[in-house]
Amino acid sequence: MAYVNIDGQKYEKELLDLAKEHTTGKGEGKLSKDEVVDLFTSAKDGTGVTDTEKATLVYIRANFEFTNAAAKDFDEAFDAL
């Protein structure tokens, strides 16, 4: 598992890379409902969602743009963790 430090906080590189991949290139630059599913699938790849993965999801929510529907789905999925 690779990590990235941003302002002294450790985040999961795989989740950050996935969010960046989904918001660059073609498209509107916002995370969609399907892409939110991808993020949470990646976060749940082990026996559970780690504190680092949760912190990374919080970082993604605060620093990436979402469609309105995707933001709602993200918030609901995060609250269910």
Backbone as CSV, one residue per row, in Angstrom:
resi,resn,N_x,N_y,N_z,CA_x,CA_y,CA_z,C_x,C_y,C_z
1,MET,0.849,-1.180,0.000,0.000,0.000,0.000,0.892,1.241,0.000
2,ALA,0.640,2.110,-0.915,1.418,3.351,-1.008,0.617,4.502,-0.397
3,TYR,1.356,5.413,0.199,0.735,6.556,0.855,1.342,7.853,0.353
4,VAL,0.607,8.931,0.539,1.040,10.278,0.192,0.826,11.140,1.426
5,ASN,1.784,11.993,1.725,1.616,12.942,2.821,1.270,14.304,2.250
6,ILE,0.185,14.877,2.729,-0.239,16.219,2.333,-0.452,17.007,3.610
7,ASP,0.313,18.051,3.781,0.235,18.898,4.971,0.334,18.072,6.258
8,GLY,1.224,17.071,6.243,1.465,16.270,7.436,0.462,15.160,7.687
9,GLN,-0.532,15.006,6.818,-1.549,13.960,6.960,-1.268,12.862,5.941
10,LYS,-1.396,11.605,6.359,-1.167,10.466,5.477,-2.473,10.078,4.788
11,TYR,-2.392,9.961,3.453,-3.541,9.560,2.643,-3.157,8.372,1.766
12,GLU,-4.155,7.611,1.340,-3.899,6.468,0.465,-3.737,6.945,-0.973
13,LYS,-2.590,6.653,-1.549,-2.264,7.099,-2.906,-3.234,6.529,-3.941
14,GLU,-3.611,5.271,-3.811,-4.494,4.633,-4.783,-5.832,5.362,-4.899
15,LEU,-6.413,5.747,-3.769,-7.695,6.471,-3.794,-7.535,7.856,-4.408
16,LEU,-6.465,8.549,-4.045,-6.226,9.877,-4.617,-6.010,9.794,-6.120
17,ASP,-5.225,8.803,-6.546,-4.984,8.631,-7.982,-6.282,8.330,-8.729
18,LEU,-7.138,7.526,-8.125,-8.421,7.195,-8.740,-9.289,8.444,-8.892
19,ALA,-9.345,9.262,-7.868,-10.127,10.509,-7.943,-9.556,11.445,-9.007
20,LYS,-8.228,11.544,-9.072,-7.593,12.406,-10.081,-7.870,11.881,-11.490
21,GLU,-7.774,10.560,-11.654,-8.021,9.935,-12.956,-9.443,10.227,-13.435
22,HIS,-10.391,10.174,-12.521,-11.794,10.395,-12.887,-12.124,11.867,-13.152
23,THR,-11.273,12.771,-12.733,-11.591,14.200,-12.905,-10.694,14.889,-13.923
24,THR,-9.846,14.136,-14.601,-8.997,14.728,-15.642,-9.314,14.062,-16.967
25,GLY,-8.876,14.684,-18.044,-9.163,14.126,-19.371,-10.529,14.559,-19.847
26,LYS,-11.202,13.648,-20.530,-12.516,14.005,-21.073,-13.563,14.031,-19.958
27,GLY,-14.638,14.734,-20.214,-15.695,14.852,-19.210,-15.717,16.235,-18.604
28,GLU,-16.557,16.383,-17.589,-16.772,17.710,-16.996,-15.843,18.021,-15.827
29,GLY,-14.992,17.076,-15.448,-14.063,17.321,-14.358,-14.674,17.147,-12.979
30,LYS,-15.844,16.527,-12.929,-16.516,16.268,-11.659,-16.673,14.764,-11.484
31,LEU,-16.655,14.319,-10.248,-16.882,12.911,-9.964,-18.370,12.601,-10.145
32,SER,-18.645,11.499,-10.828,-20.020,11.079,-11.090,-20.434,9.988,-10.099
33,LYS,-21.693,9.593,-10.179,-22.212,8.532,-9.312,-21.412,7.238,-9.478
34,ASP,-21.136,6.833,-10.711,-20.376,5.610,-10.966,-18.956,5.715,-10.406
35,GLU,-18.382,6.870,-10.502,-17.023,7.071,-10.001,-16.980,7.046,-8.479
36,VAL,-18.035,7.506,-7.847,-18.143,7.400,-6.386,-18.181,5.926,-5.986
37,VAL,-18.907,5.131,-6.750,-18.938,3.684,-6.489,-17.521,3.116,-6.593
38,ASP,-16.771,3.531,-7.607,-15.386,3.080,-7.769,-14.545,3.434,-6.550
39,LEU,-14.699,4.651,-6.041,-13.922,5.084,-4.875,-14.206,4.210,-3.656
40,PHE,-15.476,3.958,-3.399,-15.826,3.175,-2.216,-15.488,1.691,-2.395
41,THR,-15.552,1.198,-3.617,-15.113,-0.173,-3.888,-13.624,-0.304,-3.603
42,SER,-12.851,0.674,-4.025,-11.418,0.663,-3.771,-11.123,0.768,-2.273
43,ALA,-11.857,1.612,-1.583,-11.635,1.786,-0.141,-11.962,0.515,0.637
44,LYS,-12.906,-0.260,0.135,-13.340,-1.477,0.828,-12.594,-2.716,0.336
45,ASP,-11.413,-2.532,-0.251,-10.686,-3.642,-0.855,-10.102,-4.638,0.143
46,GLY,-9.994,-4.266,1.395,-9.440,-5.167,2.409,-10.535,-5.702,3.312
47,THR,-10.153,-5.957,4.557,-11.120,-6.491,5.508,-12.086,-5.424,6.005
48,GLY,-11.753,-4.182,5.793,-12.598,-3.062,6.189,-11.970,-1.775,5.701
49,VAL,-12.611,-0.680,5.960,-12.085,0.627,5.558,-11.222,1.155,6.701
50,THR,-9.957,1.387,6.412,-9.019,1.844,7.440,-9.223,3.322,7.747
51,ASP,-8.640,3.772,8.844,-8.701,5.195,9.190,-8.040,6.050,8.108
52,THR,-6.958,5.543,7.517,-6.283,6.283,6.443,-7.183,6.389,5.219
53,GLU,-7.883,5.308,4.894,-8.812,5.352,3.771,-9.956,6.324,4.052
54,LYS,-10.465,6.334,5.266,-11.523,7.287,5.627,-11.020,8.719,5.517
55,ALA,-9.806,8.967,6.015,-9.232,10.315,5.926,-9.062,10.721,4.468
56,THR,-8.684,9.770,3.628,-8.515,10.059,2.203,-9.856,10.391,1.558
57,LEU,-10.886,9.661,1.917,-12.220,9.954,1.390,-12.688,11.342,1.828
58,VAL,-12.418,11.705,3.068,-12.773,13.050,3.552,-12.018,14.104,2.739
59,TYR,-10.745,13.856,2.483,-9.929,14.779,1.694,-10.507,14.910,0.278
60,ILE,-10.852,13.792,-0.324,-11.421,13.808,-1.676,-12.727,14.600,-1.693
61,ARG,-13.556,14.382,-0.699,-14.853,15.088,-0.639,-14.652,16.599,-0.545
62,ALA,-13.620,17.004,0.178,-13.378,18.433,0.388,-12.630,19.093,-0.768
63,ASN,-11.902,18.306,-1.561,-11.005,18.905,-2.548,-11.292,18.568,-4.003
64,PHE,-12.306,17.778,-4.253,-12.684,17.441,-5.621,-14.134,17.853,-5.842
65,GLU,-14.465,18.113,-7.101,-15.839,18.487,-7.434,-16.654,17.241,-7.764
66,PHE,-17.915,17.276,-7.395,-18.851,16.181,-7.610,-20.090,16.710,-8.316
67,THR,-20.737,15.849,-9.086,-22.073,16.210,-9.548,-22.964,16.205,-8.303
68,ASN,-24.108,16.847,-8.376,-25.001,16.897,-7.212,-25.417,15.497,-6.761
69,ALA,-25.769,14.651,-7.726,-26.194,13.289,-7.394,-25.043,12.484,-6.789
70,ALA,-23.832,12.674,-7.320,-22.675,11.951,-6.806,-22.325,12.416,-5.395
71,ALA,-22.465,13.697,-5.128,-22.185,14.221,-3.787,-23.133,13.593,-2.765
72,LYS,-24.388,13.470,-3.134,-25.375,12.857,-2.247,-25.023,11.392,-1.989
73,ASP,-24.697,10.669,-3.060,-24.320,9.256,-2.918,-23.058,9.098,-2.070
74,PHE,-22.080,9.983,-2.293,-20.837,9.927,-1.523,-21.136,10.093,-0.039
75,ASP,-21.899,11.122,0.288,-22.204,11.412,1.695,-22.939,10.246,2.352
76,GLU,-23.878,9.653,1.630,-24.630,8.513,2.178,-23.715,7.303,2.371
77,ALA,-22.848,7.040,1.390,-21.937,5.897,1.496,-20.935,6.106,2.629
78,PHE,-20.456,7.334,2.777,-19.498,7.609,3.852,-20.160,7.454,5.227
79,ASP,-21.357,7.957,5.351,-22.078,7.842,6.633,-22.345,6.391,7.010
80,ALA,-22.421,5.504,5.994,-22.694,4.078,6.242,-21.438,3.295,6.623
81,LEU,-20.265,3.930,6.522,-19.019,3.217,6.869,-18.943,2.925,8.346
